[in-house]
Amino acid sequence: MLNTELVCQATGGPCQYQGRDMKNTHNGMRISKAEFDIVAGHLKSTLKKFKVPKQERNELLGIIGSLQKDIVERS
């Protein structure tokens, strides 16, 4: 549910994300860049599967990519 709210709000939808900020949410999870990239790859594949237009896919992936600095703790 929170992922849906986050994506909806980040892309200009009517939703309001009610979760914690990304840094606090992922703090201590020791998420690597490789792990972040895997999840981003799954998102990209899902967007393609559901035929989300390329411009919108790239916009969302850019938004998610900008969160990397708050999520990734190790290289």
C-alpha positions as CSV (number, residue, x, y, z in Angstrom):
1,M,0.0,0.0,0.0
2,L,2.7,2.5,0.9
3,N,4.6,1.8,-2.3
4,T,1.4,2.6,-4.3
5,E,0.9,5.8,-2.4
6,L,4.6,6.8,-2.9
7,V,4.4,6.2,-6.7
8,C,1.1,7.9,-7.0
9,Q,2.2,11.0,-5.1
10,A,5.6,11.2,-6.8
11,T,4.0,11.1,-10.3
12,G,1.5,13.8,-9.5
13,G,-1.5,11.7,-8.6
14,P,-4.1,12.5,-6.0
15,C,-2.6,10.1,-3.3
16,Q,-0.8,11.3,-0.2
17,Y,2.2,9.2,0.9
18,Q,1.7,8.4,4.6
19,G,4.9,6.5,5.2
20,R,8.2,7.5,6.8
21,D,10.9,9.2,4.7
22,M,13.2,6.9,2.7
23,K,16.3,7.4,4.8
24,N,14.6,6.4,8.1
25,T,12.7,3.6,6.5
26,H,15.8,1.9,5.1
27,N,18.3,2.9,7.8
28,G,20.2,-0.1,9.0
29,M,19.0,-2.4,6.3
30,R,22.5,-2.3,4.6
31,I,21.0,-2.2,1.1
32,S,23.6,-2.3,-1.6
33,K,23.6,-0.5,-4.9
34,A,23.3,-3.9,-6.6
35,E,20.2,-4.7,-4.6
36,F,18.7,-1.3,-5.3
37,D,19.4,-1.9,-9.0
38,I,17.6,-5.3,-8.9
39,V,14.5,-3.8,-7.5
40,A,14.6,-0.9,-10.0
41,G,15.0,-3.5,-12.8
42,H,11.9,-5.3,-11.5
43,L,10.0,-2.1,-11.6
44,K,11.2,-1.3,-15.1
45,S,10.1,-4.8,-16.3
46,T,6.7,-4.4,-14.7
47,L,6.1,-1.0,-16.3
48,K,7.0,-2.5,-19.7
49,K,4.8,-5.5,-19.1
50,F,1.8,-3.2,-18.5
51,K,2.8,-1.1,-21.5
52,V,3.4,2.1,-19.6
53,P,4.6,4.6,-22.3
54,K,8.4,5.1,-22.4
55,Q,8.3,8.8,-21.3
56,E,6.2,7.9,-18.2
57,R,8.5,4.9,-17.4
58,N,11.6,7.1,-17.6
59,E,10.0,9.8,-15.4
60,L,9.1,7.3,-12.7
61,L,12.5,5.5,-12.9
62,G,14.2,8.9,-12.6
63,I,12.1,9.7,-9.5
64,I,12.9,6.3,-7.9
65,G,16.6,6.7,-8.9
66,S,16.7,10.0,-7.0
67,L,15.9,8.1,-3.8
68,Q,19.0,5.9,-4.1
69,K,21.1,8.2,-1.9
70,D,18.6,7.7,0.9
71,I,18.2,4.0,0.5
72,V,21.7,2.5,-0.4
73,E,24.1,2.2,2.5
74,R,26.9,0.1,1.1
75,S,28.5,-0.3,-2.3
